[in-house]
Amino acid sequence: MIAIRPAHPRDAPRLSEIYRAASLGNPGDRAALLAHPAALRWDATLITRAHVVAAHDGDAVLGFATALAGAPAWELEDLFVDPAHQRRGAATALVAALAARAGEAGATALEVTANPHAHAFYLAAGFVDIGVAATPFGDARRMARRLA
């Protein structure tokens, strides 16, 4: 059973592994990422500077999500699930946990810059298109999930 908890500094090595594996797990992104190795390193200091939650099944960390608090919206920075555990609800649970935390803190939305491969997931997770953002890897959709 997938559960969500706050990430802890001791999780940093596993979160870094998941970040790299999930990033390279999408064939459409692999070549561009390998050409820019710095893009494959996750900033572990986010655990103490942002809102980072981990999905786990017992002792095994399956994925994580990071959000930066802002007003009126929080920014979803990272959403990564180990490729061996994708499509089992971990990403949906991670988004729901951060959306709840953001709403409790008074945010009105959770926003994200979604690469083309993740667009359909975010639509299914309750986000709507709000614009386009330029990224180092090309244009991406800006999306928002309104919070109650």
C-alpha positions as CSV (number, residue, x, y, z in Angstrom):
1,M,0.0,0.0,0.0
2,I,1.4,3.4,-1.0
3,A,1.6,6.0,1.8
4,I,2.9,9.5,1.8
5,R,5.2,11.1,4.4
6,P,7.5,14.1,4.6
7,A,10.9,13.4,3.1
8,H,13.8,13.3,5.5
9,P,17.5,14.1,4.8
10,R,18.3,10.4,5.1
11,D,16.1,9.9,2.0
12,A,18.3,12.1,-0.2
13,P,20.4,9.3,-1.8
14,R,17.3,7.4,-2.8
15,L,15.5,10.5,-4.0
16,S,18.5,11.3,-6.2
17,E,18.4,7.8,-7.6
18,I,14.7,8.1,-8.4
19,Y,15.2,11.5,-10.0
20,R,17.8,10.2,-12.4
21,A,16.1,6.9,-13.2
22,A,12.7,8.5,-13.8
23,S,14.2,11.4,-15.8
24,L,16.0,8.9,-18.1
25,G,13.1,6.6,-18.2
26,N,11.3,8.7,-20.8
27,P,12.9,7.9,-24.2
28,G,11.7,11.3,-25.5
29,D,13.8,13.1,-22.9
30,R,16.8,10.8,-22.6
31,A,19.1,12.3,-25.3
32,A,18.6,15.9,-24.2
33,L,19.2,15.0,-20.6
34,L,22.4,13.0,-21.3
35,A,23.7,16.0,-23.3
36,H,23.2,18.1,-20.1
37,P,24.4,15.9,-17.2
38,A,23.8,18.7,-14.6
39,A,20.1,18.3,-15.3
40,L,20.3,14.8,-13.9
41,R,21.4,15.9,-10.5
42,W,18.7,16.5,-7.9
43,D,19.2,19.3,-5.4
44,A,19.0,17.4,-2.1
45,T,19.0,20.7,-0.1
46,L,15.4,21.0,-1.2
47,I,14.5,18.6,1.6
48,T,15.2,21.4,4.1
49,R,14.3,24.4,1.9
50,A,11.0,23.3,0.4
51,H,8.0,20.9,0.9
52,V,9.2,17.5,-0.1
53,V,7.0,14.4,0.3
54,A,8.0,10.8,-0.3
55,A,5.7,7.9,-1.4
56,H,6.6,4.7,0.2
57,D,5.5,1.1,0.6
58,G,6.8,0.0,3.9
59,D,10.5,0.9,4.0
60,A,10.8,1.3,0.2
61,V,10.7,4.8,-1.1
62,L,8.9,4.7,-4.5
63,G,8.8,8.4,-5.5
64,F,8.8,12.0,-4.3
65,A,7.4,15.4,-5.1
66,T,8.7,18.9,-4.2
67,A,6.8,22.1,-4.0
68,L,7.9,25.7,-3.3
69,A,5.6,27.7,-1.2
70,G,4.4,31.0,-2.7
71,A,1.5,33.3,-2.7
72,P,-1.1,32.8,-3.9
73,A,0.1,29.6,-5.6
74,W,2.7,26.9,-4.7
75,E,5.0,25.6,-7.5
76,L,5.3,21.9,-8.0
77,E,9.0,21.6,-8.9
78,D,9.5,17.8,-8.9
79,L,7.3,14.8,-9.4
80,F,9.3,11.6,-9.9
81,V,8.4,7.9,-9.4
82,D,10.8,5.0,-9.7
83,P,10.2,3.5,-13.2
84,A,9.6,0.1,-11.6
85,H,6.7,1.5,-9.6
86,Q,5.0,3.9,-12.1
87,R,1.4,3.7,-13.0
88,R,0.3,2.4,-9.6
89,G,-1.0,5.7,-8.0
90,A,2.2,7.0,-6.4
91,A,2.3,10.2,-8.5
92,T,-1.4,10.9,-8.0
93,A,-1.0,10.4,-4.2
94,L,2.1,12.7,-4.1
95,V,0.2,15.5,-6.0
96,A,-2.8,15.1,-3.7
97,A,-0.6,15.4,-0.6
98,L,1.1,18.5,-1.7
99,A,-2.2,20.0,-2.9
100,A,-3.7,19.4,0.6
101,R,-0.6,20.9,2.3
102,A,-0.7,23.9,0.0
103,G,-4.4,24.4,0.6
104,E,-4.0,24.2,4.4
105,A,-1.3,26.9,4.1
106,G,-3.7,29.2,2.3
107,A,-2.5,28.7,-1.3
108,T,-5.2,29.0,-3.9
109,A,-3.5,26.8,-6.5
110,L,-0.7,24.3,-7.2
111,E,1.1,25.2,-10.4
112,V,3.5,23.3,-12.6
113,T,5.5,23.6,-15.8
114,A,4.7,20.2,-17.5
115,N,6.8,18.7,-20.2
116,P,4.8,17.3,-23.1
117,H,5.2,13.7,-21.8
118,A,3.5,14.6,-18.5
119,H,0.7,16.8,-19.8
120,A,-1.9,14.1,-19.9
121,F,-1.1,13.0,-16.4
122,Y,-1.5,16.5,-15.0
123,L,-4.8,16.9,-16.8
124,A,-6.0,13.7,-15.2
125,A,-4.7,14.9,-11.8
126,G,-7.0,18.0,-12.0
127,F,-4.7,20.6,-13.5
128,V,-5.8,22.9,-16.3
129,D,-3.7,24.7,-18.9
130,I,-2.9,28.3,-18.1
131,G,-0.1,29.2,-20.5
132,V,3.2,28.2,-22.0
133,A,6.7,28.5,-20.5
134,A,10.1,28.5,-22.2
135,T,12.5,26.0,-20.7
136,P,16.0,25.0,-21.5
137,F,14.6,21.9,-23.3
138,G,11.8,23.7,-25.2
139,D,8.4,25.1,-24.6
140,A,6.2,23.4,-21.9
141,R,2.7,23.9,-20.6
142,R,2.0,26.0,-17.5
143,M,-0.8,24.3,-15.6
144,A,-2.7,24.9,-12.4
145,R,-4.8,22.9,-10.0
146,R,-7.2,25.1,-8.1
147,L,-7.4,24.4,-4.4
148,A,-10.5,24.7,-2.3
